[in-house]
Amino acid sequence: MPFSLDHWRNPRNTIANEFKNNDLGYYNHGMKVAAEIIRALDLKPSHMKTMQVLDYGCGTGRISIAMSHIFHRVIGYDPVKECIDVAYTDRQRCMGKTVSMTNVSFHSDFSELSHMRVDAVVAVSVLEHLSLSDQIVALRNIVTVMSNDAKALLWLHTIKNAQICKFLNIINQPTGHVIVSTLDRSTILQCLDNLPSL
């Protein structure tokens, strides 16, 4: 279901809000999702330590923070500045101590990132909250920063998201109501190029 950006301006009330008053639960939820991302990307530990990953639509950064313990560098992007503000303040609180995390950064302006190339992009529960036109903008942003051999992991709620699943030709068997699909750059580009015929 598409939401306007205003919906996310109070992020702890709208993102994983069952944990809005439970910092440990909030952080642990991010760790569980990060573990699922690693499983889905099927990466060797030695490879992960060299990878730069973009968390597209990172919200308050709980998954970015969890991934920063695994990957060389994590960049969190969310267009809602309030989410990014919370990401910076919550990262110490969710860790339970003051930490200096030099390998994770957060951004609300995608133009700051358009010059970089990453080894993987993850978008967890993002696309189903966007209109089809905004989904296409997101996918264009994602392929802009993907290196040629990068993978994009799209975590979607298929019940809400039939349009984008059809658009990307995602036919993987869903687990429950969630589908996780890993696509390479050329597959996403091909789908975007074929958009007028859909």
C-alpha positions in Angstrom: 0.0 0.0 0.0 1.6 3.3 -1.0 2.2 5.9 1.7 3.1 9.5 1.3 6.5 10.5 2.8 4.7 12.3 5.6 3.5 8.9 6.9 7.2 8.2 8.0 8.0 11.5 9.7 7.6 9.9 13.2 9.6 6.8 12.3 9.5 4.9 15.6 5.7 4.9 15.4 5.6 3.6 11.9 8.6 1.4 11.3 8.6 -1.9 13.2 6.3 0.0 15.6 5.7 -3.1 17.8 9.2 -2.2 19.2 8.7 1.5 19.5 9.2 1.4 23.3 11.7 -1.5 23.2 15.1 -0.6 22.0 16.6 -4.1 22.5 13.7 -5.7 20.6 14.0 -3.1 17.8 17.8 -3.8 17.5 17.3 -7.6 17.7 14.7 -7.4 14.9 17.2 -5.6 12.7 19.8 -8.4 13.5 17.3 -11.1 12.5 16.5 -9.4 9.2 20.3 -8.9 8.5 20.8 -12.6 9.1 18.1 -13.4 6.5 19.7 -11.0 4.1 23.1 -12.8 4.4 21.3 -16.1 3.9 19.5 -14.9 0.8 22.7 -13.3 -0.8 24.5 -16.6 -0.1 27.9 -14.9 0.5 31.2 -16.3 1.9 32.3 -14.6 5.1 35.6 -13.5 3.5 33.7 -11.8 0.7 31.4 -10.0 3.1 34.3 -8.3 4.9 35.2 -6.5 1.6 31.7 -5.5 0.5 30.1 -2.1 0.3 26.3 -2.4 0.7 23.5 0.1 0.2 20.4 -0.2 2.4 17.8 1.5 0.2 14.9 2.9 2.2 16.8 2.2 5.4 14.2 3.9 7.7 15.9 4.4 11.1 18.9 2.3 10.1 18.3 -0.7 12.4 19.2 -3.2 9.6 22.1 -1.0 8.4 23.5 -1.0 11.9 23.3 -4.7 12.1 24.8 -5.2 8.7 27.7 -2.9 9.6 29.0 -5.6 11.9 29.3 -7.9 8.9 30.1 -5.9 5.8 33.1 -3.6 5.2 30.9 -0.5 4.6 27.1 0.1 4.8 25.3 3.1 3.4 21.8 3.8 4.5 19.5 5.9 2.3 16.0 7.1 3.1 14.3 10.2 1.6 12.7 11.1 4.9 15.1 13.2 6.9 13.4 12.4 10.2 14.2 8.8 9.7 17.9 9.6 9.1 18.0 11.8 12.2 16.6 8.9 14.3 19.2 6.6 12.6 22.0 8.7 13.9 20.7 9.1 17.4 19.4 5.5 17.7 22.5 3.7 16.6 24.2 4.3 20.0 21.0 3.7 22.0 20.2 0.4 20.1 23.8 -0.8 20.7 23.4 -0.2 24.4 26.6 1.8 24.5 28.4 4.7 22.9 30.1 3.5 19.8 32.0 5.1 17.0 30.7 3.4 13.8 32.9 4.6 11.0 31.7 2.0 8.5 28.0 3.0 8.4 26.6 6.3 7.2 23.1 7.6 6.6 21.8 9.9 3.8 18.5 11.5 2.9 19.7 13.0 -0.4 20.3 10.3 -3.1 22.4 12.7 -5.2 25.1 12.4 -2.5 25.3 8.7 -3.4 24.9 8.7 -7.2 28.6 8.7 -7.8 29.4 5.5 -5.8 29.3 1.9 -6.8 28.2 -0.8 -4.4 28.5 -4.6 -4.3 25.0 -5.2 -3.1 21.7 -3.3 -2.5 19.1 -4.4 -0.1 15.6 -2.9 0.0 13.6 -4.4 2.9 9.8 -3.7 2.9 10.3 -0.6 0.8 8.8 -1.1 -2.7 5.3 -2.1 -1.5 4.9 1.3 0.2 5.5 3.2 -3.0 3.3 4.0 -6.0 4.3 2.2 -9.2 5.9 5.4 -10.5 7.9 5.8 -7.3 8.9 2.1 -7.5 10.4 2.8 -10.9 12.3 5.8 -9.5 13.6 3.6 -6.7 14.7 0.9 -9.1 16.5 3.4 -11.4 18.3 4.8 -8.3 19.3 1.3 -7.3 20.8 0.3 -10.7 22.6 3.7 -10.8 24.8 2.7 -7.8 25.1 -1.1 -8.5 28.5 -2.3 -9.8 28.2 -4.6 -12.9 28.3 -7.8 -10.8 26.3 -6.5 -7.9 23.1 -8.0 -6.6 19.9 -6.3 -5.4 18.0 -8.1 -2.7 14.3 -7.0 -2.8 12.3 -8.1 0.3 8.6 -7.7 -0.7 5.2 -8.3 0.7 3.6 -9.9 -2.4 0.0 -9.6 -1.2 0.4 -5.8 -1.4 2.8 -5.7 -4.3 1.5 -7.7 -7.3 2.3 -4.9 -9.7 6.0 -4.7 -9.0 6.4 -8.4 -8.8 4.9 -8.7 -12.3 7.1 -5.8 -13.5 10.3 -7.5 -12.3 9.1 -11.0 -13.3 9.5 -12.2 -9.8 8.1 -15.7 -9.7 10.0 -17.1 -6.7 7.9 -19.2 -4.3 7.0 -16.9 -1.4 7.6 -18.0 2.2 4.4 -17.0 4.0 3.4 -13.6 2.6 7.0 -12.4 2.1 9.1 -12.9 -0.9 12.8 -12.3 -1.1 14.3 -12.0 -4.6 17.9 -11.4 -5.6 18.3 -9.7 -9.0 21.4 -8.7 -10.9 21.8 -5.3 -12.5 21.2 -6.4 -16.0 17.9 -8.1 -15.1 16.6 -4.8 -13.5 17.8 -2.8 -16.4 16.1 -5.1 -18.9 12.8 -4.8 -16.9 13.1 -1.0 -16.9 13.8 -0.9 -20.6 10.8 -3.0 -21.3 8.5 -0.8 -19.2 6.6 0.7 -22.2 5.4 -2.7 -23.3 3.9 -3.6 -19.9 
